[in-house]
Amino acid sequence: MSGLSTTLKEHGLTREDYDRIARGLGRAPSHVELGMFSVMWSEHCCYKSSKSHLKSLPTSGE
């Protein structure tokens, strides 16, 4: 397993996640930045995993 693959696995990120982060930053993310995204996108506190549930909520009042 390559260094990047190992790092992504340790952070619970996919290659697609990595590519999205790199596109957003306009460069390769640092190890610390990968850790930050890993925490932000973790299952228990993540918009990424709750997005489908949030879509079911009303978005306007009466």
Stockholm file with secondary structure:
# STOCKHOLM 1.0

chainA/1-62         MSGLSTTLKEHGLTREDYDRIARGLGRAPSHVELGMFSVMWSEHCCYKSSKSHLKSLPTSGE
#=GR chainA/1-62 SS CCHHHHHHHHHTCCHHHHHHHHHHHTSCCCHHHHHHHHHHTSGGGCHHHHHHHHTTSCCSCC
#=GC SS_cons        CCHHHHHHHHHTCCHHHHHHHHHHHTSCCCHHHHHHHHHHTSGGGCHHHHHHHHTTSCCSCC
//
